[in-house]
């Protein structure tokens, strides 16, 4: 037992591993990580690595309103040391985790993260899931690239969005969720494009032909899906209600045909489709329940099994010709992701081996057969990189992905004087299973400074401009600073190492000269926003400055009304932005410098106008973490005194100012949300005094009484 955060004793588990069933070794996790009984899930992984998801917050039974999430750890090659590789993984009440090993592609993982983990458990808050993928066995994670067009060929109207897929915790699909080991590189999933995963009732079906790097929408509804004949056959059945039709493709989802699998108009509700655990056969087994008419309505009869045989589609078996590819029914496909040093698409190497797969050409009219044989492959040895090394004993992966020493070095010479150097361990050791050759040997000894680990030390960052702002992230050792020349620097280790954050370029958009303001998200600690001095392109991080993404704004920011972004306590994708179309403005009172407000409910993918021109206070979500009596979608705005209609009025709306708008206080000078109160000041006696109004919910307001039963105060207050 150990002491938890409240000082109470908590039971923890110890894990032991063995590679021979005789000798067992206790596993070690990073300092401060403990495993509770029933608080972890072992996940399928590749040889040489154990994946374990440790519960970070317990779950309720409801999949939408649940509160559970975890942290994913991956072991070293002998299973004795675990390193954190992904935070806020999605878990359900049964311990099922949305971390999926993609069969057929070594080193590829797809996972769902809970984007609003900090808000779970609050009334009215649902989980918001975002899908990420790793092509290096969990060392780095990246969002899935969203398709540009839908299955009808129309442009998908979503800026800076990504693709998100349903996974293990909510799907009932047997075996692999997305791919099959007999169909390497072909992936299918059900999900949506946006800032996070949408409702299943509006989900669509997507396919990747390159191992998850790019995706295309193949059907504008949710489906159940299955591969067959080593990826040469793909079958879909709509998952939206009773049906009698399946869709199949023999050219990797480029074209589709239909087949009615029931007779006499019988329609069924499909519970599951399968082609065996390996998806290599040429048939489809459909488990369904028949729908029949009953007294003017419909009833569900007993379950039924339907087998659809595709083996007669082609009469010729595919022929492989490895020397002359033009004569072969197969093509050689190599998984590629990222760029190499020459700017070319880089092959994916796992444990020092680049694996290429022979797949049937989409244009070949033949069947693969060989149902129980694995796909033909071709392998090449890779040059050694950091991916072929793991942390040595006593070293742990830090937020830079480097192996860092935890505490003093036990091998430091006893007579080592502070400031001198000695030859010590690098922190890396080559993975025993890796077949790589050449490259840089990271396991070679390095010069270490005596006393550096476990003792006092100092490191300096030399800047060309003074520091204008410094911000710490609450839940980590990450720090960001802004210098007076509008550059942003980040440190992931509390200030030991620094790197300038390069804001990514966005095609068709002018990149701003620099960042003039850092805006912290007060409710979700992982988020921080970087606002330009002018222009409609900002940036943000949702992972404590590990990565930075673009945020499109509707207009240039109104810096005179700080902060220019306002946030909701429960939904990280809900934003209010205060903009100023005239980029040269230096006053909000000039006739051509009026401030406008916009709202987005999908993190900047779409913006809607709220109110203009704005007075002091701007617009804000009325609900806060302490003013909890306000409705979720209530917005409060202060109109400018020179507004043509209702100048100076404080107005509220609970329908985004589309139809419903209500005046709370007329001729007000400002408003502020403090603690659990909305405070509004109102001019009286021609500006000689102020009347204060107090509201707890934005529906009604009462005049504040001051000592002596006074209803007004002097015209200045703090």
C-alpha positions in Angstrom: 0.0 0.0 0.0 1.0 3.6 -0.6 -0.3 7.0 0.4 -2.6 8.6 -2.2 -3.0 12.4 -2.8 -5.2 12.8 0.3 -2.8 11.0 2.6 -4.8 7.8 2.8 -3.4 4.3 2.3 -4.2 2.9 -1.2 -3.7 -0.6 -2.4 -1.5 -0.9 -5.4 -0.5 -3.9 -7.6 3.0 -5.1 -8.5 3.5 -6.6 -11.9 6.0 -9.4 -12.8 7.1 -10.5 -16.2 8.9 -13.6 -17.5 10.1 -14.7 -20.9 10.5 -18.4 -20.0 7.9 -19.0 -17.3 10.5 -19.8 -14.7 12.3 -16.5 -13.8 10.2 -13.5 -13.1 11.2 -9.8 -12.8 9.3 -7.0 -11.2 8.3 -4.3 -13.7 9.0 -0.6 -13.1 7.0 2.4 -14.0 8.0 6.1 -14.1 8.4 7.7 -10.7 5.0 8.5 -9.1 3.0 6.0 -11.2 1.1 3.3 -9.3 -1.3 0.6 -10.6 -4.5 0.1 -8.7 -6.5 -3.2 -8.6 -8.8 -3.4 -11.6 -7.3 -0.1 -12.8 -5.3 -1.3 -15.8 -5.8 -3.1 -19.1 -3.2 -5.1 -21.0 -3.5 -4.5 -24.8 -2.4 -6.5 -27.8 1.0 -5.4 -29.1 3.9 -6.4 -31.2 6.7 -8.8 -30.2 9.1 -7.2 -27.9 6.7 -4.6 -26.4 3.9 -4.8 -23.8 1.2 -2.1 -23.9 -0.7 -1.3 -20.7 -3.3 1.3 -20.1 -3.5 2.5 -16.5 -6.8 4.0 -15.3 -6.5 7.7 -14.6 -10.1 8.3 -13.7 -12.8 5.7 -13.0 -15.7 5.3 -15.4 -19.5 5.2 -15.2 -21.5 2.8 -17.4 -22.8 5.3 -19.9 -20.6 5.6 -23.0 -21.5 9.2 -23.7 -21.6 10.6 -20.2 -18.7 8.4 -18.8 -15.8 9.9 -17.0 -13.1 7.3 -17.5 -9.7 7.8 -19.2 -6.3 6.3 -18.8 -2.6 6.7 -19.6 -0.9 4.4 -22.1 2.5 2.9 -21.2 4.8 0.8 -23.5 7.5 -1.5 -22.2 11.1 -1.9 -23.2 12.1 -5.1 -25.1 12.2 -7.4 -22.1 9.0 -6.0 -20.4 10.7 -4.8 -17.2 10.4 -1.0 -17.7 7.4 1.0 -18.9 7.4 4.5 -20.4 4.4 6.8 -20.8 3.5 7.2 -24.5 0.0 8.7 -24.6 -2.2 10.5 -22.1 -6.0 10.7 -21.7 -6.8 7.5 -23.6 -10.5 6.7 -23.8 -11.7 3.8 -21.5 -15.2 2.5 -20.9 -16.7 0.9 -17.7 -15.7 -2.6 -18.9 -12.0 -1.7 -19.2 -12.1 -1.6 -23.0 -9.6 0.9 -24.3 -9.5 2.8 -27.6 -6.0 1.8 -28.4 -5.9 -0.4 -31.5 -3.0 -2.3 -33.0 -3.5 -2.3 -36.7 -3.2 -5.8 -37.9 -0.9 -6.3 -41.0 1.2 -3.3 -40.3 3.9 -3.6 -37.6 4.3 -0.5 -35.4 1.0 1.1 -36.4 -1.4 2.1 -33.6 -4.6 4.1 -33.7 -6.0 5.6 -30.4 -8.8 7.9 -29.1 -7.9 10.6 -26.6 -10.4 12.4 -24.4 -10.0 16.0 -25.3 -12.1 17.4 -22.4 -10.9 15.1 -19.6 -10.7 18.0 -17.2 -14.5 18.7 -17.6 -15.7 15.1 -17.3 -18.2 14.6 -14.5 -19.8 18.0 -14.8 -23.5 18.2 -15.5 -24.3 18.1 -19.2 -20.7 17.3 -20.3 -20.1 14.5 -22.8 -16.8 13.0 -23.8 -15.1 14.6 -26.7 -12.8 12.1 -28.5 -10.0 12.8 -30.9 -8.3 10.1 -32.9 -4.5 10.0 -33.3 -2.2 7.5 -34.9 1.4 6.3 -34.4 3.5 4.7 -37.1 6.5 4.1 -34.8 5.0 1.9 -32.1 3.8 4.7 -29.9 6.9 7.0 -29.8 5.0 9.8 -31.6 1.3 10.5 -32.3 -0.4 12.5 -35.0 -4.0 13.4 -36.0 -5.5 11.5 -38.9 -5.6 13.6 -42.1 -9.1 14.5 -43.1 -10.3 13.8 -46.6 -10.9 16.9 -48.8 -14.0 15.6 -50.5 -17.0 13.4 -49.5 -18.1 10.2 -51.3 -20.3 12.3 -53.7 -17.2 14.4 -54.7 -18.3 17.5 -52.8 -15.7 19.6 -50.9 -15.7 19.0 -47.1 -16.3 22.4 -45.5 -14.0 22.1 -42.5 -10.8 24.1 -41.9 -8.0 22.5 -39.9 -10.1 19.5 -39.1 -9.0 15.9 -38.8 -10.6 12.5 -39.0 -11.9 10.7 -35.9 -13.0 7.1 -35.8 -15.0 4.9 -33.5 -13.0 2.2 -31.7 -13.0 -0.7 -29.3 -14.9 0.9 -26.4 -18.1 1.5 -28.5 -17.9 -0.9 -31.5 -18.8 -4.6 -31.4 -16.7 -5.7 -34.3 -14.8 -8.9 -33.8 -11.0 -9.0 -34.3 -9.2 -6.0 -35.6 -11.1 -2.8 -35.7 -9.7 -1.2 -38.8 -7.5 -3.6 -40.8 -6.7 -7.2 -41.3 -3.3 -8.9 -41.4 -4.2 -10.5 -44.7 -4.9 -7.0 -46.2 -1.8 -4.9 -45.3 -2.3 -1.2 -45.7 -6.1 -1.3 -46.2 -8.0 0.3 -43.3 -11.7 1.0 -42.9 -13.4 2.9 -40.1 -16.6 4.7 -39.1 -16.4 8.2 -37.8 -16.5 11.9 -38.7 -14.5 14.9 -39.8 -14.3 17.8 -37.4 -12.7 19.0 -34.2 -13.7 15.8 -32.4 -15.7 12.6 -33.0 -19.4 13.2 -33.7 -22.5 11.2 -32.9 -22.7 7.7 -34.3 -26.0 8.5 -36.0 -24.3 11.0 -38.2 -21.1 9.1 -38.8 -19.7 8.1 -42.2 -17.4 5.3 -43.5 -13.8 6.0 -44.5 -11.0 4.0 -46.1 -7.3 4.3 -46.2 -5.2 2.5 -48.8 -1.8 3.6 -47.4 -1.8 2.4 -43.8 -3.7 5.3 -42.4 -1.7 8.2 -43.8 -4.5 9.5 -46.0 -8.2 8.7 -46.0 -11.2 8.8 -48.3 -15.0 8.8 -47.6 -16.4 5.7 -49.2 -20.0 5.8 -47.9 -22.1 8.7 -46.5 -23.4 6.6 -43.6 -22.2 4.3 -40.8 -21.6 0.7 -41.9 -20.4 -2.6 -40.7 -17.4 -3.7 -42.9 -15.2 -6.7 -43.6 -12.3 -7.5 -45.8 -11.9 -10.7 -47.9 -9.5 -12.4 -50.2 -6.3 -10.7 -48.9 -7.8 -7.2 -49.3 -9.0 -7.8 -52.9 -12.6 -7.8 -51.6 -14.2 -5.2 -49.3 -17.8 -5.6 -48.1 -20.1 -3.0 -46.4 -23.6 -3.3 -44.9 -25.4 -0.2 -43.7 -25.7 0.0 -39.9 -28.6 2.5 -39.8 -31.6 0.1 -39.7 -33.3 -2.8 -41.5 -31.6 -3.6 -44.8 -31.4 -6.4 -47.4 -28.4 -5.1 -49.4 -24.7 -5.2 -49.1 -22.1 -3.3 -51.0 -18.9 -4.8 -52.3 -15.8 -3.6 -54.1 -13.1 -5.6 -56.0 -10.9 -2.6 -56.8 -10.0 -1.3 -53.3 -13.1 0.8 -52.8 -12.8 2.8 -56.1 -16.1 1.4 -57.4 -19.0 -0.4 -55.7 -21.6 -2.9 -56.6 -24.7 -4.0 -54.7 -26.0 -7.5 -53.8 -29.4 -8.3 -52.2 -28.7 -11.1 -49.7 -32.3 -11.9 -48.7 -35.4 -13.0 -50.7 -39.0 -11.9 -50.9 -38.4 -8.4 -49.6 -37.2 -9.7 -46.2 -35.3 -7.0 -44.3 -33.0 -7.6 -41.4 -31.2 -5.8 -38.6 -27.5 -6.7 -39.0 -25.8 -7.5 -35.7 -22.4 -8.5 -37.0 -20.5 -9.4 -40.2 -17.4 -11.6 -40.2 -15.0 -13.4 -42.5 -13.0 -15.2 -39.8 -10.4 -13.6 -37.6 -7.9 -13.3 -40.5 -10.4 -11.9 -43.1 -8.7 -13.9 -45.8 -11.6 -15.9 -47.2 -14.0 -15.2 -50.1 -17.2 -15.3 -48.2 -19.2 -13.1 -45.7 -21.1 -14.4 -42.7 -24.0 -12.1 -41.7 -25.5 -12.4 -38.2 -28.9 -10.7 -38.3 -32.4 -10.5 -36.9 -35.4 -10.6 -39.3 -38.0 -7.8 -39.4 -41.6 -8.8 -40.0 -44.9 -6.9 -40.1 -47.1 -7.2 -37.0 -50.4 -5.5 -36.5 -49.5 -2.4 -38.6 -46.1 -2.2 -37.0 -42.9 -4.3 -37.1 -41.5 -7.0 -34.8 -38.1 -8.6 -34.6 -38.0 -12.3 -35.2 -35.3 -14.8 -34.2 -31.7 -14.5 -35.2 -30.5 -15.8 -38.6 -27.2 -16.4 -40.3 -26.7 -15.6 -43.9 -23.6 -16.7 -45.8 -22.7 -14.8 -49.0 -20.2 -16.6 -51.3 -18.0 -14.4 -53.5 -15.7 -17.2 -54.7 -17.3 -17.2 -58.2 -16.8 -13.6 -59.0 -13.6 -14.4 -60.8 -12.6 -17.6 -62.6 -8.8 -16.9 -62.7 -6.5 -17.0 -59.8 -4.0 -14.1 -59.6 -0.4 -14.8 -60.7 2.6 -13.2 -59.1 5.6 -12.1 -61.2 8.2 -10.6 -58.9 10.7 -9.9 -61.7 8.5 -8.2 -64.3 5.9 -6.2 -62.3 4.0 -5.2 -65.5 3.0 -8.8 -66.0 2.1 -9.4 -62.4 -1.4 -9.3 -60.9 0.4 -7.9 -57.8 2.2 -4.7 -57.0 4.8 -4.1 -54.3 3.6 -1.5 -51.7 5.9 0.0 -49.0 4.4 1.9 -46.0 5.8 5.5 -46.0 5.3 8.3 -43.6 7.1 11.6 -43.0 10.2 12.8 -44.9 13.8 11.6 -45.0 16.9 13.9 -44.9 16.6 14.4 -48.7 13.0 15.6 -48.5 11.6 12.4 -49.9 8.8 10.3 -48.5 10.4 8.0 -45.9 9.8 4.3 -45.6 8.5 3.1 -42.2 11.1 0.9 -40.4 10.1 -1.2 -37.5 12.9 -2.9 -35.4 15.4 -2.0 -38.1 13.4 -3.6 -41.0 11.5 -2.0 -43.9 8.8 -4.4 -44.9 7.1 -4.2 -48.4 3.9 -6.1 -49.2 2.7 -7.7 -52.4 -1.0 -6.6 -52.9 -3.3 -7.4 -55.7 -3.5 -4.6 -58.2 -7.0 -2.8 -58.2 -7.2 -3.4 -62.0 -6.6 -7.2 -61.8 -9.7 -9.3 -62.5 -8.7 -12.3 -60.4 -9.0 -13.8 -57.0 -6.0 -14.2 -54.6 -7.0 -17.4 -52.9 -4.5 -19.0 -50.5 -6.9 -18.1 -47.7 -4.7 -19.3 -44.8 -1.4 -18.0 -46.0 0.1 -14.7 -45.0 0.7 -12.0 -47.7 3.9 -12.1 -49.6 6.5 -9.7 -48.3 9.9 -8.3 -49.1 12.2 -7.0 -46.4 15.2 -4.6 -46.3 17.5 -3.7 -43.4 17.3 -0.1 -42.3 20.0 2.2 -41.0 19.9 2.6 -37.2 18.0 5.5 -35.8 16.7 6.5 -32.4 13.7 4.2 -33.0 16.1 1.2 -32.7 17.2 2.2 -29.1 15.5 2.1 -25.8 16.2 3.6 -22.4 18.9 2.1 -20.3 18.4 1.1 -16.6 17.7 4.3 -14.5 16.7 6.4 -17.6 13.2 7.4 -18.5 11.6 8.9 -21.6 11.1 12.7 -21.1 8.7 14.9 -23.0 11.3 15.4 -25.7 11.3 11.7 -26.4 14.8 11.5 -25.0 16.1 9.0 -22.4 16.9 11.2 -19.3 18.5 10.1 -16.1 16.3 10.1 -13.0 18.3 11.1 -10.0 22.0 10.7 -9.4 24.1 8.4 -11.7 25.1 5.4 -9.6 28.1 4.9 -11.9 29.5 8.4 -11.4 33.1 8.1 -10.0 33.2 8.8 -6.3 36.2 11.2 -6.7 34.5 13.2 -9.5 34.7 16.9 -8.8 31.8 19.2 -9.6 32.2 20.7 -13.0 34.6 18.1 -14.4 33.5 15.4 -16.8 33.6 11.6 -16.8 32.7 9.0 -19.4 29.3 7.7 -18.6 26.3 5.8 -20.0 24.4 7.5 -22.8 21.1 6.4 -21.5 20.4 4.3 -24.6 20.7 0.7 -25.3 20.0 -1.0 -28.6 16.8 -3.0 -28.8 17.8 -6.7 -29.0 15.2 -7.5 -31.7 16.3 -4.7 -34.0 18.0 -5.8 -37.2 19.3 -2.3 -38.2 22.8 -1.7 -39.3 25.0 1.4 -39.5 23.7 4.8 -38.6 24.6 6.5 -35.3 25.2 4.2 -32.3 23.4 6.0 -29.5 24.6 3.4 -26.9 28.2 4.7 -27.0 29.5 6.3 -23.8 29.1 10.1 -23.5 30.8 12.8 -21.4 28.8 13.6 -18.3 29.3 16.5 -15.9 30.1 15.5 -12.4 27.3 16.3 -10.0 24.9 17.2 -12.8 22.4 14.5 -12.0 20.9 14.8 -8.5 22.9 17.9 -7.7 22.5 21.7 -8.3 23.0 22.9 -11.8 22.3 25.9 -14.0 21.5 26.2 -17.7 21.0 29.4 -19.7 19.0 30.5 -22.7 20.5 33.5 -24.5 17.7 35.6 -26.0 17.9 38.5 -28.5 15.0 40.3 -26.9 13.7 40.6 -23.3 11.0 38.3 -22.0 7.5 39.8 -22.3 5.5 36.9 -20.8 6.1 33.6 -19.1 3.5 30.8 -18.6 3.7 27.5 -16.8 1.4 24.5 -17.5 -0.2 23.2 -14.3 0.0 19.5 -15.0 3.6 19.2 -16.3 7.0 20.7 -16.3 6.3 22.6 -19.6 7.0 26.3 -19.8 6.4 28.8 -22.6 7.7 32.4 -23.0 7.1 35.2 -25.3 9.8 37.7 -26.0 9.3 41.4 -26.9 10.1 40.6 -30.6 7.0 38.4 -30.6 8.8 35.1 -30.7 7.6 32.0 -28.7 9.9 29.6 -26.9 9.0 26.4 -25.1 10.7 24.1 -22.6 9.4 20.6 -21.7 11.7 20.1 -18.7 11.0 23.2 -16.6 13.6 25.4 -18.3 16.7 23.1 -18.9 16.2 22.9 -22.6 14.5 25.4 -24.8 13.3 25.4 -28.5 11.7 28.2 -30.5 8.2 27.2 -31.6 7.9 27.4 -35.3 4.3 28.3 -36.3 3.3 26.0 -39.2 2.5 27.5 -42.6 -1.0 27.1 -43.9 -1.5 27.0 -47.7 -3.4 30.0 -49.0 -3.0 32.0 -45.7 -0.4 34.6 -44.9 1.6 33.6 -41.8 1.7 36.3 -39.2 5.0 38.1 -38.4 4.9 37.0 -34.8 2.8 36.4 -31.7 1.8 39.5 -29.6 -0.3 37.7 -27.0 -0.5 34.4 -25.2 -4.0 33.4 -24.1 -4.4 30.6 -21.6 -7.5 28.4 -21.5 -8.6 28.7 -17.8 -10.6 25.5 -17.8 -8.5 23.1 -19.8 -4.9 23.3 -18.7 -3.4 21.6 -21.8 -4.6 24.4 -24.1 -2.9 27.7 -24.9 -3.5 30.1 -27.7 -0.9 32.3 -29.6 -2.6 35.5 -31.0 -1.0 37.6 -33.8 -0.9 41.4 -33.6 -3.0 41.4 -36.8 -4.3 39.0 -39.4 -6.8 36.1 -39.3 -4.4 33.3 -38.5 -3.7 32.3 -34.9 -2.2 29.1 -33.4 -2.8 26.9 -30.4 -1.5 23.9 -28.6 -3.8 21.3 -26.9 -1.0 19.1 -25.5 1.0 21.5 -23.4 3.2 22.9 -26.2 4.3 19.5 -27.6 2.7 20.4 -30.9 1.2 23.6 -32.4 -1.8 23.8 -34.8 -3.4 26.6 -36.8 -6.6 28.4 -35.7 -8.4 30.4 -38.4 -10.0 33.6 -37.1 -12.9 35.5 -38.8 -11.0 38.8 -38.7 -8.1 40.5 -37.1 -8.1 40.5 -33.2 -9.3 43.4 -31.2 -6.3 43.6 -28.7 -7.9 46.5 -26.8 -10.4 44.1 -25.4 -8.4 41.5 -23.6 -8.6 38.6 -23.8 -9.7 38.3 -27.4 -10.7 34.7 -26.9 -13.3 33.7 -24.3 -13.9 30.1 -23.2 -16.6 27.8 -22.0 -15.9 25.8 -18.8 -17.3 22.5 -20.2 -16.6 22.5 -23.9 -13.0 23.2 -25.2 -14.3 23.6 -28.8 -16.6 26.5 -27.9 -14.9 29.8 -28.5 -15.9 33.5 -28.5 -13.6 35.8 -30.5 -13.5 39.6 -30.3 -12.3 41.0 -33.7 -11.6 44.3 -35.3 -11.8 44.3 -39.1 -9.7 47.5 -39.4 -6.2 46.2 -38.6 -4.7 49.7 -38.1 -7.1 50.6 -35.2 -5.8 51.9 -32.0 -9.1 53.0 -30.4 -12.5 51.3 -30.0 -14.3 54.6 -30.0 -13.3 55.6 -33.6 -16.2 55.2 -36.0 -14.3 52.8 -38.2 -12.8 50.8 -35.3 -15.8 49.1 -33.8 -15.3 45.6 -32.3 -17.3 42.6 -33.4 -17.9 39.3 -31.6 -18.0 35.8 -33.2 -18.7 32.3 -31.8 -17.5 28.9 -32.9 -18.7 25.5 -31.6 -16.1 23.5 -33.5 -12.9 25.1 -32.5 -12.7 27.7 -35.3 -13.8 25.5 -38.2 -16.8 27.7 -38.5 -17.6 31.1 -37.0 -21.0 32.9 -36.6 -21.4 36.6 -35.9 -22.9 37.5 -32.4 -23.1 41.2 -31.9 -21.5 44.5 -33.1 -20.5 47.1 -32.2 -19.3 46.0 -28.8 -18.7 48.1 -25.7 -16.5 47.4 -22.7 -16.7 43.8 -21.6 -17.3 42.5 -25.1 -19.0 39.2 -25.2 -18.5 36.1 -23.0 -20.0 32.8 -22.0 -22.0 33.5 -18.9 -21.5 30.2 -17.3 -18.1 29.7 -15.6 -16.7 27.2 -13.2 -18.2 29.2 -10.3 -21.2 30.9 -11.9 -22.9 27.6 -12.4 -26.6 28.6 -12.4 -26.3 30.1 -15.9 -27.4 27.9 -18.8 -24.8 26.1 -20.9 -25.3 28.2 -24.1 -26.1 31.6 -22.6 -23.9 34.4 -23.9 -23.7 37.9 -22.6 -22.7 41.0 -24.6 -22.2 44.7 -23.9 -23.3 47.0 -26.8 -21.2 50.1 -27.6 -22.8 53.3 -26.5 -22.9 54.5 -30.2 -24.8 51.4 -31.4 -27.8 52.4 -33.5 -30.1 50.0 -31.5 -29.8 49.6 -27.8 -26.5 51.5 -27.3 -24.9 50.6 -23.9 -27.4 47.8 -23.2 -26.2 44.5 -21.6 -28.0 41.8 -23.6 -28.1 38.0 -23.2 -29.1 35.2 -25.5 -29.3 31.4 -25.1 -29.6 30.7 -28.9 -26.4 32.3 -30.2 -28.2 35.6 -30.9 -30.1 34.0 -33.8 -33.6 34.9 -32.6 -33.8 35.1 -28.8 -32.2 38.2 -27.3 -33.0 39.9 -24.0 -31.9 43.2 -22.4 -30.7 42.6 -18.9 -29.6 46.1 -18.0 -30.0 49.3 -20.1 -27.4 52.0 -20.5 -24.7 50.0 -18.8 -21.0 51.0 -18.7 -19.4 47.6 -18.2 -19.9 44.0 -16.9 -17.7 41.5 -15.2 -18.1 37.9 -14.0 -16.5 37.6 -10.6 -16.7 34.3 -8.7 -20.3 33.2 -8.7 -21.7 36.7 -9.6 -22.4 38.7 -12.7 -21.7 42.4 -11.9 -23.1 45.1 -14.1 -22.4 48.9 -13.7 -25.0 51.4 -15.0 -24.7 55.2 -15.5 -27.1 57.3 -13.5 -27.4 61.1 -12.9 -25.7 61.9 -16.3 -22.6 59.9 -15.4 -22.2 61.4 -11.9 -22.9 58.1 -10.2 -23.1 54.3 -10.8 -25.7 51.8 -10.0 -24.6 48.2 -9.6 -26.7 45.2 -10.7 -26.0 41.6 -9.5 -27.2 38.4 -11.3 -26.6 34.8 -10.4 -28.0 33.3 -13.6 -28.2 35.9 -16.4 -32.0 35.7 -16.3 -32.7 38.4 -13.7 -30.6 41.1 -12.1 -31.1 43.0 -8.8 -29.8 46.4 -7.8 -27.1 46.2 -5.2 -27.6 48.0 -1.8 -24.6 49.7 -0.2 -24.2 50.8 3.5 -26.7 53.4 4.4 -29.3 51.9 2.0 -27.5 53.7 -0.9 -28.3 52.4 -4.4 -25.5 54.3 -6.1 -21.8 54.7 -5.8 -19.2 57.2 -7.1 -18.5 57.0 -10.9 -15.3 55.1 -10.4 -14.8 51.6 -8.9 -12.5 48.6 -9.0 
